[in-house]
């Protein structure tokens, strides 16, 4: 359980630092705490692996960081080619809006319906 708390804390810190704040290279703990309606002290200790976040906290952090809850959890390694390709596709699609994703699905469906030589 301690390893899981540490991994979640590391992921939150990594994602927080990767987000751009106003005039900064990454979000501060204060900025993320405000966005997620958490205390700075709690968020700091969570990043240090001292707390196990509740499902509600994970949802708030995911929304504040604009990521999926799954992105806050430790990743299991996929060593197969299909899994790697799916990860790549998800990474690309995560930058699109919902309507753009639906459009992409329609385009892919049309292309896949076309007879192949």
C-alpha positions, 0 to 999 in steps of 0.5 A: 500500500505504501508503494501505491501511495508513493506512486500516486504522489509521484504521478500527481507531482509529475502531472502538476509540474507538466501543466503550465500555470500563468507565467510559469513552467508548471503549476504550483502546489497552491494553484493545483490545490485551488483548482482541486479545492484541496488544502496545500498541506494535504496536496503536499503530503499526498505528493510525498506519498503520506496520504492515500487519496479517496476516489473523490480526491482523485476525481478532483485532481484529474479534473484540475489537471485535465487528465483521466483518473487512470493517468494518476494511477501507476501504469502497468507495462504493456509489452505487446505491439498492439498495447503500445499502438493503443497507448500511442493512439490514446495519447494523440486523441487525448489532445482532441475535443469530444467532437474531434474524436467523434470525427476521427472515429467516423474517418477511421470507420470510413477508411476501414470499410474501404476494400483493401487490395 
